[in-house]
Amino acid sequence: MELPTNVGAYRVLSLVDEGGMGQVMRARHRSEVIAERQGGDVAVKVMHAQLASRPSFRERFEREAGVGLRLSH
């Protein structure tokens, strides 16, 4: 799968890893104000298109995203 240059409001910087569900990329918000508020670079995970049409995979992906949002380091 080709690496996108942008995902939503984020500029993709590099590929971190790719697995069965999708790709994890290092990215930065295009607005420097928001990027600084977020602490700089972030991880963005994009699900493979063929899995996105399957409700069970979408639900699992969304649960995983919710867990990630609750993490604090």
HUGIFEN-V531268 format. One record per backbone hydrogen bond with DSSP energy under -1.0 kcal/mol. CO is the residue of the C=O (numbers start at 1). NH is the residue of the N-H. If there is no record, write none. Layout:
# HUGIFEN-V531268
CO:NH ; CO:NH
This chain:
# HUGIFEN-V531268
5:12 ; 7:10 ; 9:30 ; 10:7 ; 11:28 ; 14:26 ; 17:24 ; 21:48 ; 22:19 ; 23:46 ; 24:16 ; 24:17 ; 25:44 ; 26:13 ; 26:14 ; 27:42 ; 28:11 ; 31:35 ; 32:36 ; 33:37 ; 34:38 ; 35:40 ; 42:27 ; 44:25 ; 46:23 ; 48:51 ; 48:52 ; 51:54 ; 54:58 ; 55:59 ; 56:60 ; 57:61 ; 58:62 ; 59:63 ; 60:64 ; 61:65 ; 62:66 ; 63:67 ; 64:68 ; 65:69
